[in-house]
Amino acid sequence: MKRINWITAAFMAMALLLAAPATALAAYMDVGSNQYLVAKKIPEGKVGKSLSIPITINAGAEDMDGVWVGLCSDIFEFNQIMSDDSNGDYTVSNYPFEVTQDTFKPKRLGSIKMGKSKSTSLSVTIRKDLEPGYYSIPIAVYIDCEEEPDTDRYWAKEYINIYVSQPTGTTESEEEEQQITFVLGEGQPTPYGTYPNVMDFAINMRNSSEMKAYDVTVSMVLDADSAKFPFNINDGNYDRHFDVIEAGQTVAVPYSMAIREDSYSGFYPIQYNISFRESEGGPLLTAEETMYVQIVSKSREDALGDFNANDRTRARIIVDGYETVPEEIYAGDTFELILHMKNASSDVPASNILFTLESEKVSESAVFTTEDGSNSVVVNSLGAGQTAEIRMKFQSSGGVDPRSYSITIKEKYDSPEFKNAEESVTVDIPVKQEARLSTGTIDVMPASISVGGETNVMFGINNTGKVQLYNVTAKFEADSIQTEETYVGNIKPGETGNVDTMLTGVAATMDDGKIPITISYEDENGNVSTVTKEMSLYVSEPIPEDFDWGMEAGNMEGVDMEGGTSLKDRFLALSMPLRIACIAGVIVVIGAAAVIVVKLTKKRKNKKQQRAEEEGIDDDEIL
């Protein structure tokens, strides 16, 4: 009994723990135990409105590479057990943000040096049914990730507190809840400078949101590596500050920079960190933007000696996948090729990309030709990890053999450190051919037989296509004959297979005497196709053995002809030369019939003997 009470008490304690409000578990936490996440201020948002959460990651005592940060998808602590008298307990979630497919998508911070920090902001929308109050939000930190990480495998989970209040309901306050974003370089050419001149330029920065930005500071990110940053670092501060930037306003961010002596010609990405406030006295938010500048200085060949493409950093553009419409292509068909081209680089963009598609040739002729005569496509830009879709229509040649033919995609593009880079990739397009056949003259000897009689049928099957015909058979089937199927075998393109078979009459012909011949064959995949031909054969009723021809000597007198004269009397009435001619004609007919019978008998015996030899049967067994 005591053990039962202990178990009952344990279950009751667990139920109470699970039934505790989620806000009690995730309402307010001590963020001082965070190892990487710096939480100096508590972001404030309103129910049903958007909120920008500032995130700052500090590297601490070691360098951090491949850093990503985002909302942690591990939000089980927000689940709450509810009770329903009719249906029992059920679980609800008090997670404060609207959840979409991009809610937990992390942002890339890159590398952070020891003791340094980097900042970004996470945009969320607070749920409309949320109770006001404090919420402690789990933030996932990912390390050593070149590509976008799996959200289930974070390096650390740390917390930041937010405060949610009820909205005032005024139009002005609703506008203030919108997120501020900035656009750099809009409506201006790429800043351009030539060594050894001083480069004076200004960056256009537009507040692309519908609300004011306060206390805006634009900080140019400096780098001591001349391969990444082309300017001399003479000043200690390259920040530009603006008290207020109105909604939609564009401001010029001016710079005067001396170009480095050890710089190289090319395009350089210059990064800018922008800090701002959405309201006067509000929390400080941050954003990151990039702007390119073009520098004309010494070429890299001068510094490297002989040109070596491996010393240049450039994008890698690959075929991420492709399909054709229709899926199966037969020789002579028109089809559309859909290519998915991906920049597989983790951090190198590509621009001014020229894709040229070239077909494999057979006998100096292209297997695939474009429908409109153009075989090139231009893509303006392709960022790291991005994919572009290319569509082009082709006409396949009708006379090619059935196999796969390649299309080469030649690429010519620019990267920040590599101009006019050239690469090529290929895809293989399978082309099929329709099977074609014809038959020669169908010989039937004799062309008419009686029931029980046999006739010999011979003809050729010509493979007039470009694909081999497998397991070719010819089947004869009609009411007047015994069904017969003859195996011909495989027929290569341009070759002929022969049919030679005997047909036996089983019933008198009751129609026009047409016998259907069904020719079947298989392709390389085992798919069966058929072709139907026809031959003529008449089958008559057999002559009874007791039939009285009226030609016997004793009965010729009984055979009357027209006018009452018997056959015998008419024969005797003929002159002697005519009698001799009639007798000779009868002898010739009988002789010809005997020759035919002998030939057919001999031919059948030879076929049986040949078949016996193939099957290993003794000659005695044939008889």
Secondary structure, 3 states (H helix, E strand, C coil): CHHHHHHHHHHHHHHHHHHCCHHHHCCCCCHHHCCCEECCCCCEEECCCEEEEEEEEECCCCCEEEEEEEECCCCHHHEEEEEECCCEEEEEECCCECCCCCCCCCEEEEEECCCCEEEEEEEEEECCCCCCEEEEEEEEEECCCCCCCCCCCCCEEEEEEEEEECCCCCHHHHHHCCCCCEEECCCCCCCEEECCCEEEEEEEEEECCCCCEEEEEEEECCCCCCCCCCECCCCCCCEEEEEEECCCCEEEEEEEEEECCCCECEEEEEEEEEEEECCCCCCEEEEEEEEEEEEECECHHHHHCCCCHHHCCCCCEEEEEEEEECCCCECCCEEEEEEEEEECCCCCCEEEEEEEEEECEECCEECEEECCCCCEEEEEEECCCCEEEEEEEEEECCCCCCEEEEEEEEEEEEECCEEEEEEEEEEEEEEECCCCEEECCCEEECCEEECCCEEEEEEEEEECCCCCEEEEEEEECCCCECCEEEEEEEECCCCEEEEEEEEEECCCCCCCCEEEEEEEEECCCCCEEEEEEEEECEEECCCCCCCCCCCCCCCHHHCECHHHCEHHHHHHHCCHHHHHHHHHHHHHHHHHHHHHHHHHHHHHHHHHHHHHHHHCCCHHHHC
